[in-house]
Amino acid sequence: MTTLNLTAVPDDLVERLRAIAEQDGTDLVAAAVRCLERGLSDEELAEADIRELRDLRAQNPNAWVTEEMIRAARTEGRG
């Protein structure tokens, strides 16, 4: 395993990590690693969603919805 030293970590962030560690019954390092893993996983999921949306857009290049179209649909629905 690699060692990672962090500097200039804001005090409020350290306190939040300590609270997570206490809730989980772990130490500060384990809480930080868990948060990093979760954050990276969320980012990877978001990137996969973006790729999927881009693929869908490429398959349907004429399927654009503009802000004006959304407004018109809202207005029609209220009629």
C-alpha positions as CSV (number, residue, x, y, z in Angstrom):
1,M,0.0,0.0,0.0
2,T,1.1,3.5,-0.7
3,T,1.4,6.2,2.0
4,L,-0.3,9.5,1.3
5,N,0.5,12.5,3.5
6,L,-1.9,15.4,3.4
7,T,-1.1,18.9,4.4
8,A,-3.2,22.1,4.8
9,V,-6.3,20.1,5.5
10,P,-8.9,22.6,6.8
11,D,-9.8,22.0,10.5
12,D,-13.5,21.7,9.8
13,L,-12.9,18.9,7.3
14,V,-10.7,17.1,9.8
15,E,-13.5,17.4,12.4
16,R,-16.0,16.0,9.9
17,L,-13.7,13.0,9.2
18,R,-13.2,12.5,13.0
19,A,-17.0,12.4,13.4
20,I,-17.3,9.8,10.6
21,A,-14.5,7.7,12.1
22,E,-16.2,7.8,15.5
23,Q,-19.6,6.8,14.1
24,D,-17.9,3.9,12.2
25,G,-15.7,2.9,15.1
26,T,-12.6,3.4,12.9
27,D,-9.7,5.8,12.9
28,L,-9.2,9.0,11.0
29,V,-7.2,7.4,8.2
30,A,-9.8,4.7,7.6
31,A,-12.6,7.4,7.5
32,A,-10.5,9.4,5.0
33,V,-9.9,6.4,2.8
34,R,-13.6,5.5,2.8
35,C,-14.6,9.0,1.8
36,L,-12.0,9.1,-1.0
37,E,-13.3,5.7,-2.3
38,R,-16.9,6.8,-2.2
39,G,-16.1,10.2,-3.8
40,L,-14.2,8.5,-6.6
41,S,-17.0,6.0,-7.1
42,D,-19.6,8.7,-7.3
43,E,-17.4,10.5,-9.9
44,E,-16.9,7.4,-11.9
45,L,-20.7,6.8,-11.9
46,A,-21.3,10.3,-13.0
47,E,-18.8,10.0,-15.8
48,A,-20.5,6.7,-17.0
49,D,-23.9,8.5,-17.0
50,I,-22.4,11.4,-19.1
51,R,-20.9,8.9,-21.5
52,E,-24.3,7.1,-21.8
53,L,-26.1,10.4,-22.4
54,R,-23.6,11.4,-25.1
55,D,-24.1,8.0,-26.8
56,L,-27.9,8.5,-26.7
57,R,-27.5,12.0,-28.1
58,A,-25.3,10.7,-30.9
59,Q,-27.9,8.1,-31.8
60,N,-30.7,10.8,-31.8
61,P,-29.0,13.9,-33.1
62,N,-32.4,15.6,-33.8
63,A,-33.9,14.9,-30.4
64,W,-33.1,18.3,-28.8
65,V,-35.3,19.9,-26.2
66,T,-34.8,23.6,-25.8
67,E,-35.7,25.8,-22.8
68,E,-38.4,27.4,-25.0
69,M,-39.9,24.0,-25.7
70,I,-40.0,23.2,-22.0
71,R,-41.7,26.5,-21.2
72,A,-44.3,26.0,-23.9
73,A,-45.0,22.5,-22.6
74,R,-45.5,23.9,-19.1
75,T,-47.8,26.6,-20.4
76,E,-49.9,24.1,-22.4
77,G,-50.2,21.8,-19.3
78,R,-51.7,24.7,-17.3
79,G,-54.4,25.5,-19.9
